[in-house]
């Protein structure tokens, strides 16, 4: 609780109390009340009780400890790339992906004074990066903070009209700030993808497009990735995302995160996964869930 700015603490406390009374309805998220993750929870789970957590690890721990039924984590932004390292956070958590949600991202500049007073803007590095051009054009210096809505609370705590915050528009009213400007994002198609995590897989609806997320490590041999991907091509399976990352400091082999259309129960995808496993050191499925937005 003490990690949040003082103006956010009473709101966090009230939300924690509501969540404690009904953990089966609770959805944990990273950030202070009013953050984009909070907005995503209310859109994707309108009957849920949002539970603010200071870090991604805290949000996942809330589910592991049964203080929340699910967690909602942002994993990628259309302008700024990767948000949470889901391939590091999820595999050892014991949780699975049961859903996804796409949130259009809109930011406002909010503060205690007037627009002409502002010399610095505090926010999450992702938000600052998404508004870089707007800030540069107005000679406003960016200042990093752990989350967007927390930055709004921090601006209240600082109490200096020269220091404003970049946060979702609703955070201004939540923390008693004036909205000084809107539409700060450098692109109109700014979008963040969230995944919903739960302790167990859920029944999958019929007649909808399904997505499967997985991670795998290729063998350290020539053309390893080419061979591992062959089964998807020959079986007509559409891979919508493939991202590489390194684990540890050995640089001996590369690990990949992938999103694929379909379910492992589909014969074509089952064959593709079998071939992937043959050419990989290991394959780990992260979850199968309904597609929230058509790719492409």
Secondary structure, 3 states (H helix, E strand, C coil): CCCCCHHHHHHHHHHHHHHHHCHHHEEEEECCCCCHHHHHHHHHCCCCEEEEECCHHHHHHHHHCCCCCEEEEEEEECCCEECCCHHHHCCCCCCEEEEEEEEECCCEEEECCCHHHCCEEEECHHHHHHCHHHHHHCCCEEEECCCHHHHHHHHHHHCCCCEEEEECCHHHHHHCCEEEEECCCCCCCCEEEEEEEECCCCCCCCCCCEEEEEEEEECCCCCHHHHHHHHHHHCCCCEEEEEEECCCCCCCCCEEEEEEECCCCCHHHHHHHHHHHHCEEEEEEEEEEECCCCCC
